[in-house]
Amino acid sequence: MNQLDKKSQGWSALFSEPMSELVQRYTASVFFDKRMWRADIEGSLAHARMLAGQGVIAAADLQAIEAGLGAIAQEIESGQFQWKLELEDVHLNIEARLIQLAGDAGKRLHTGRSRNDQVATDVRLWLRGEIDLILELLSQLQLALVDLADRNVEVILPGFTHLQVAQPVSFGHHMLAYVEMFSRDAERLVEVRRRVNRLPLGAAALAGTSYRLDRESVARSLGMEGVCQNSIDAVSDRDFAIEFTAAAALAMVHISRLSEELVLWMSQNFAFIAIADRFTTGSSIMPQKKNPDVPELARGKTGRVVGHLMGLITLMKGQPLAYNKDNQEDKEPLFDTVDTLKDTLRIFAEMAGGITVRPEAMEQAALKGHATATDLADYLAKKGVPFRDAHETVARAVKAAIASGVDLAALPLATLQQFNPAIGQDVYGVLSLRGSLDARDILGGTAPTQVRAQVARHRARLS
């Protein structure tokens, strides 16, 4: 370690021996937190400009700092910047290089701040930008699903409860259920963003600073919505990261549920859909196989993100105030959660456009489960039969259909009238899959007119 690097650690004068190489490797974070370099430079520039505005540093110092940080940004972008393990993290690496470029002016940059509030600020700035990217990806996935729904409004899918055929639904309606889920994921992230977008800078190590800093002006210059009001809380809590990861875990759970259905529907036993070849793989031994690896892997990655949520909660649960080194462990799970969610949303938006629907297979499956039984019960109820009595009557009719090996709609009228004489010829319109679908013409229902209205609503919302 050269003298400059040793001094840039900031605490070296107190110690009588250098840090061991093992401890350096164990405590260093630079090779994963260097992704925050833009946020670090952005926060440092805002801090330096405020210091100059408050008369804490001279205008010439600010000019040297701005020039030095600009040069560092160019070096990082071009791949010429030398990241050093012995400087521990992204913050000290950039500061050490700044001191090389700007001399004493670079040393004055850290006036009125600590790495504690610097790190908390950088993480928030970085995460804010990632949330904005994720919100855009969520919109793209929703639009892809809306397009898929729009193309298949009239396609009849057996709706399931307990994975048993329940009632016929529009395939488009089914896809819009996921659009609703992902729209709530977006709402949650918008709310999380507001709490992420608060400024810790100025809290210093934990108690604030004696310098007359203008924290509000720094917040405004960084586009932040407020200032953390308690210096201890500002540097020590990571609830914003936990909250983001919780929202990300929910989004991944919704992706996992969709994945499960895609895997089932693609299997030969269902054969409801086909996924484009570019999103599938083959077998090394069975040449007939086409495996839905993307949705399967997304299910697995969901467990990974949920695990990160548990890890972050556990990380925070035993920490006394204020900052503790434990919090260095917040970044890898947070970074991996962001990467996993972004990659998954991006590939699912593309994959949705490559799904081919097989209406005949879906309709045949819907005919196997007496999916219009509830429609017959409703038919009788509208004729004055108490619904519970109608329910029992239809159960007996279904039992007869099962015994005969036919669908409920295939029973002769005379047979149906044995269960209740109020049943007339018009019952067959009620018992058809199409009739059942069209009958549910209520806000939020599966009738094609309602599904088209929902498609239009989502398009307007996402445009």
C-alpha positions in Angstrom: 0.0 0.0 0.0 1.5 3.3 -1.0 1.5 6.4 1.3 -1.3 8.1 -0.6 -3.5 5.0 -0.4 -2.7 4.6 3.3 -3.6 8.2 4.1 -6.8 7.9 2.0 -8.1 5.3 4.4 -8.6 8.1 6.9 -7.9 6.2 10.0 -4.4 4.9 9.4 -2.6 7.4 11.8 -4.2 5.7 14.8 -3.0 2.3 14.0 0.5 0.8 14.5 0.3 -1.9 11.9 -1.4 -2.2 8.5 -4.5 -4.2 7.9 -3.9 -7.8 7.0 -4.5 -8.9 3.5 -7.1 -11.4 4.7 -9.0 -8.7 6.5 -8.7 -6.5 3.4 -10.4 -9.1 1.3 -13.0 -9.9 4.0 -14.1 -6.3 4.5 -13.7 -4.9 1.0 -16.8 -4.2 -1.1 -15.3 -2.4 -4.0 -15.7 -5.1 -6.5 -19.5 -5.2 -6.1 -20.3 -1.7 -4.9 -18.4 0.0 -7.7 -21.6 -0.1 -9.7 -22.7 2.9 -7.6 -19.9 5.2 -9.0 -22.3 7.5 -10.8 -24.3 8.0 -7.7 -21.2 8.6 -5.7 -19.9 11.3 -8.1 -23.4 12.8 -8.3 -23.7 13.1 -4.5 -20.2 14.4 -4.1 -20.8 17.1 -6.7 -23.9 18.2 -5.0 -22.2 18.2 -1.6 -19.2 20.2 -3.0 -21.4 22.8 -4.6 -23.3 23.3 -1.4 -20.0 23.6 0.6 -18.9 26.3 -1.8 -22.3 28.0 -1.6 -22.1 28.1 2.2 -18.5 29.4 2.1 -17.1 26.3 3.7 -14.7 25.7 0.7 -13.4 28.2 -1.8 -14.6 28.6 -5.3 -11.3 27.4 -6.6 -11.6 24.2 -4.6 -15.0 23.6 -6.1 -13.6 24.1 -9.6 -10.8 21.6 -8.9 -13.3 19.1 -7.4 -15.6 19.4 -10.4 -12.8 18.9 -12.9 -11.4 16.0 -11.0 -14.7 14.2 -10.6 -15.4 14.8 -14.3 -12.0 13.2 -15.2 -12.8 10.2 -12.9 -16.1 9.7 -14.6 -14.4 9.6 -18.0 -11.8 7.1 -16.7 -14.5 4.8 -15.3 -16.6 4.9 -18.4 -13.6 4.2 -20.6 -12.4 1.3 -18.4 -9.2 3.1 -17.5 -9.9 3.6 -13.8 -7.9 1.4 -11.5 -10.0 -0.1 -8.8 -7.9 -1.0 -5.7 -8.9 -3.6 -3.2 -6.8 -2.0 -0.4 -9.1 1.1 -0.7 -12.0 -1.0 0.3 -15.0 0.5 -1.5 -16.1 2.7 -4.3 -16.1 5.8 -2.2 -12.5 5.6 -1.0 -11.3 4.6 -4.5 -12.9 7.7 -6.0 -11.7 10.0 -3.2 -8.1 8.7 -3.5 -8.1 9.4 -7.2 -9.6 12.8 -6.7 -6.9 13.7 -4.3 -4.3 12.6 -6.9 -6.0 14.9 -9.4 -7.1 17.8 -7.3 -4.7 17.8 -4.4 -5.8 19.6 -1.2 -9.1 20.5 -2.8 -9.9 16.8 -3.1 -9.1 16.4 0.6 -11.7 19.2 1.4 -14.5 17.4 -0.3 -15.2 15.2 2.7 -15.8 18.2 4.9 -19.1 17.9 6.8 -19.8 14.3 5.8 -18.9 10.8 6.8 -18.8 7.6 4.8 -21.9 6.7 6.8 -24.1 9.3 5.3 -22.3 9.2 2.0 -23.0 5.4 1.6 -26.6 5.8 2.6 -27.0 8.6 0.0 -25.3 6.7 -2.8 -27.4 3.6 -2.2 -30.6 5.7 -2.3 -29.6 7.6 -5.5 -28.6 4.3 -7.2 -31.8 2.5 -6.1 -34.0 5.4 -7.2 -32.6 5.1 -10.7 -33.1 1.4 -10.8 -36.7 1.7 -9.6 -37.3 4.0 -12.5 -35.9 1.4 -14.9 -38.0 -1.4 -13.3 -41.2 0.7 -13.6 -40.6 1.0 -17.3 -40.0 -2.7 -17.6 -43.2 -3.4 -15.6 -45.0 -1.2 -18.1 -43.6 -3.1 -21.0 -44.6 -6.5 -19.5 -48.1 -5.3 -18.9 -48.4 -4.0 -22.4 -47.2 -7.3 -23.8 -49.8 -9.1 -21.7 -52.5 -6.7 -22.8 -51.6 -7.4 -26.4 -51.8 -11.1 -25.8 -55.2 -10.6 -24.1 -56.5 -8.4 -26.9 -55.7 -11.1 -29.5 -57.5 -13.8 -27.5 -60.6 -12.1 -26.0 -63.0 -14.7 -27.6 -60.8 -17.7 -26.7 -62.5 -19.9 -24.1 -60.2 -21.2 -21.3 -61.3 -23.5 -18.5 -61.0 -21.4 -15.4 -59.7 -23.5 -12.5 -60.1 -23.5 -8.7 -58.1 -26.2 -6.8 -56.7 -27.0 -10.3 -60.2 -28.4 -11.1 -62.3 -27.1 -14.0 -64.6 -24.5 -12.5 -66.1 -22.1 -15.0 -65.3 -21.0 -18.5 -63.4 -17.7 -18.8 -61.9 -15.7 -21.6 -58.2 -16.3 -22.1 -57.8 -12.6 -22.4 -59.5 -12.1 -19.1 -57.1 -14.6 -17.5 -54.1 -12.7 -18.9 -55.5 -9.4 -17.6 -55.5 -10.9 -14.1 -51.7 -10.8 -14.3 -51.8 -7.3 -15.7 -53.7 -6.3 -12.5 -51.0 -7.9 -10.3 -48.1 -6.2 -12.1 -49.9 -2.9 -12.0 -50.1 -3.2 -8.2 -46.4 -4.1 -8.2 -45.8 -0.8 -10.0 -47.9 1.1 -7.5 -45.9 -0.3 -4.7 -42.6 0.6 -6.3 -43.8 4.2 -6.8 -44.6 4.4 -3.1 -41.3 2.8 -2.2 -39.5 5.3 -4.5 -40.8 8.2 -2.5 -39.3 6.8 0.7 -36.1 5.9 -1.0 -35.8 9.5 -2.4 -34.8 11.2 0.9 -31.4 12.7 1.6 -29.2 11.3 4.4 -26.3 13.5 3.5 -25.5 15.9 6.3 -26.1 13.4 9.0 -22.4 12.7 9.0 -21.3 9.8 11.1 -24.4 9.8 13.3 -24.9 13.1 15.1 -25.0 15.7 12.3 -22.1 18.2 11.8 -21.0 21.5 13.2 -20.7 23.0 9.7 -23.6 25.1 8.6 -24.7 22.9 5.8 -27.8 23.5 3.6 -29.1 20.0 3.4 -32.4 21.1 1.7 -30.5 22.7 -1.2 -28.5 19.4 -1.7 -31.8 17.5 -1.7 -33.2 19.8 -4.3 -30.2 19.6 -6.5 -30.3 15.8 -6.4 -34.0 15.8 -7.2 -34.9 14.3 -3.8 -38.2 14.7 -2.2 -37.0 15.5 1.3 -34.3 15.3 3.9 -33.9 12.5 6.5 -34.9 14.3 9.7 -33.0 12.3 12.3 -29.2 11.9 11.8 -29.0 8.6 13.7 -31.8 7.1 11.7 -30.5 8.5 8.4 -27.2 6.6 8.6 -28.3 3.4 10.3 -31.5 2.1 8.8 -31.9 0.2 5.6 -35.7 -0.2 5.7 -35.9 1.4 2.3 -33.8 -1.4 0.9 -35.9 -4.0 2.7 -39.1 -2.4 1.5 -37.9 -2.4 -2.1 -36.8 -6.0 -1.9 -40.3 -6.9 -0.5 -41.9 -5.2 -3.4 -39.5 -7.0 -5.8 -40.2 -10.3 -4.1 -44.0 -9.8 -4.6 -43.4 -9.0 -8.3 -41.3 -12.2 -8.7 -44.1 -14.2 -6.9 -46.5 -12.9 -9.5 -44.0 -13.9 -12.3 -43.7 -17.3 -10.6 -47.4 -17.9 -10.6 -47.5 -17.0 -14.3 -44.5 -19.2 -14.9 -46.3 -22.2 -13.3 -49.3 -21.8 -15.6 -47.1 -21.5 -18.7 -45.2 -24.6 -17.7 -48.5 -26.5 -17.2 -50.2 -25.2 -20.3 -47.2 -26.0 -22.5 -47.1 -29.7 -21.3 -48.6 -32.3 -23.6 -51.3 -33.1 -21.0 -52.7 -29.5 -21.4 -51.3 -28.4 -24.8 -53.0 -25.0 -24.4 -50.1 -22.9 -25.7 -46.7 -23.1 -27.4 -43.8 -20.9 -26.4 -41.5 -19.6 -29.2 -38.4 -21.8 -29.6 -36.0 -19.0 -28.7 -37.4 -19.2 -25.1 -37.1 -23.0 -24.8 -34.3 -25.6 -24.7 -34.0 -29.2 -25.8 -32.8 -32.3 -24.0 -29.3 -33.8 -24.2 -30.7 -37.3 -24.5 -34.4 -37.1 -25.5 -34.7 -35.5 -29.0 -38.4 -34.9 -28.8 -38.2 -32.6 -25.8 -38.9 -28.8 -25.8 -38.4 -27.6 -22.3 -39.9 -24.3 -20.9 -36.6 -23.3 -19.2 -37.4 -19.6 -19.0 -40.5 -19.9 -16.8 -39.0 -22.7 -14.9 -35.9 -20.7 -14.1 -38.0 -17.7 -13.2 -39.8 -19.9 -10.6 -36.4 -20.7 -9.2 -35.2 -17.1 -9.2 -38.2 -16.1 -7.2 -36.9 -18.2 -4.3 -33.6 -16.4 -4.7 -35.2 -12.9 -4.3 -37.5 -14.0 -1.4 -34.3 -15.3 0.2 -32.7 -11.9 -0.2 -35.7 -10.3 1.5 -35.2 -12.7 4.5 -31.5 -12.0 4.5 -32.0 -8.2 4.7 -34.6 -8.4 7.4 -32.3 -10.7 9.4 -29.4 -8.3 8.8 -31.2 -5.4 10.4 -33.0 -7.1 13.2 -30.1 -7.2 15.8 -28.4 -3.9 15.1 -28.1 -1.3 17.8 -28.1 2.4 16.7 -26.3 3.8 14.8 -24.3 2.6 11.9 -22.7 -0.9 12.0 -20.4 -2.7 9.5 -23.1 -5.3 9.2 -24.8 -2.9 6.7 -22.1 -3.5 4.1 -23.9 -6.8 3.6 -27.0 -5.0 2.4 -25.6 -4.3 -1.1 -25.1 -7.7 -2.7 -28.6 -9.0 -2.0 -30.0 -5.6 -3.1 -27.9 -5.5 -6.2 -28.8 -9.1 -7.1 -32.5 -8.5 -6.5 -32.4 -5.5 -8.9 -30.5 -7.5 -11.5 -32.8 -10.5 -11.2 -36.0 -8.6 -11.4 -34.9 -6.5 -14.3 -33.7 -9.4 -16.4 -36.8 -11.4 -15.6 -39.2 -8.6 -16.5 -37.3 -7.9 -19.7 -37.4 -11.5 -20.9 -41.0 -12.1 -19.9 -42.1 -9.1 -21.9 -40.4 -10.5 -24.9 -41.6 -14.1 -24.3 -45.3 -13.0 -24.0 -45.1 -11.8 -27.6 -44.0 -15.3 -28.6 -46.9 -17.3 -27.1 -49.1 -19.2 -29.5 -52.6 -20.0 -28.1 -54.4 -23.2 -29.0 -58.1 -22.5 -28.6 -59.3 -25.9 -29.5 -57.4 -27.6 -26.8 -58.6 -25.1 -24.2 -62.3 -25.5 -25.3 -62.1 -29.3 -25.2 -60.7 -29.1 -21.7 -63.4 -26.8 -20.6 -66.0 -29.3 -21.9 -64.6 -32.0 -19.7 -65.3 -30.5 -16.3 -69.0 -29.5 -16.5 -67.9 -25.9 -16.4 -71.4 -24.5 -16.9 -72.9 -26.2 -13.9 -73.1 -22.9 -12.0 -74.9 -21.4 -15.0 -77.7 -24.0 -14.7 -78.0 -23.2 -11.0 -78.3 -19.5 -11.8 -80.9 -20.4 -14.5 -83.0 -22.2 -11.9 -82.6 -19.4 -9.3 -83.8 -16.9 -11.8 -86.9 -19.0 -12.2 -87.6 -18.7 -8.5 -85.8 -21.8 -7.2 -83.9 -21.0 -4.0 -80.2 -21.0 -4.9 -79.3 -23.7 -2.4 -82.0 -26.0 -3.8 -80.9 -25.2 -7.3 -77.3 -26.0 -6.3 -78.5 -29.5 -5.1 -80.6 -30.1 -8.2 -77.6 -29.3 -10.5 -75.4 -31.6 -8.5 -77.7 -34.5 -9.2 -77.8 -33.5 -12.9 -74.0 -33.5 -13.0 -73.9 -36.9 -11.4 -76.2 -38.2 -14.2 -74.0 -36.6 -16.9 -70.9 -38.2 -15.4 -72.7 -41.6 -15.3 -73.6 -41.2 -18.9 -70.1 -40.0 -19.9 -71.4 -36.8 -21.5 -71.2 -33.1 -20.8 -74.0 -31.5 -18.9 -75.1 -29.7 -22.1 -75.5 -33.0 -23.9 -78.2 -34.4 -21.5 -81.6 -34.5 -23.2 -84.2 -32.0 -22.2 -86.4 -34.7 -20.8 -83.6 -35.9 -18.6 -82.9 -32.4 -17.3 -86.6 -31.9 -16.6 -86.6 -34.9 -14.3 -84.4 -32.9 -12.0 -86.7 -29.8 -12.2 -89.7 -29.3 -14.5 -88.9 -25.5 -14.8 -86.1 -26.3 -17.1 -87.0 -25.4 -20.7 -85.5 -25.6 -24.2 -83.7 -22.2 -23.6 -81.4 -24.0 -21.1 -79.1 -25.1 -23.8 -78.0 -21.5 -24.6 -77.2 -21.2 -20.9 -75.3 -24.4 -20.8 -73.0 -23.6 -23.7 -69.5 -22.4 -23.0 -70.1 -19.3 -25.1 -73.4 -18.5 -23.4 -71.7 -18.9 -20.0 -69.0 -16.5 -21.0 -71.4 -13.9 -22.5 -73.6 -14.0 -19.4 -70.9 -12.6 -17.1 -71.3 -9.1 -18.5 -70.5 -7.3 -15.3 -67.7 -4.9 -14.3 -64.7 -7.1 -13.8 -66.4 -10.1 -15.4 -65.2 -12.4 -18.1 -67.7 -11.5 -20.9 -65.8 -10.4 -24.0 -67.4 -6.9 -23.9 -66.0 -6.4 -20.4 -62.6 -7.8 -21.3 -62.4 -5.4 -24.3 -63.3 -2.5 -22.0 -60.5 -3.6 -19.6 -58.0 -3.9 -22.4 -58.9 -0.3 -23.4 -58.5 0.9 -19.8 -55.1 -0.7 -19.5 -53.9 0.7 -22.8 -54.9 4.2 -21.8 -53.3 3.8 -18.4 -50.0 2.5 -19.8 -49.8 4.9 -22.8 
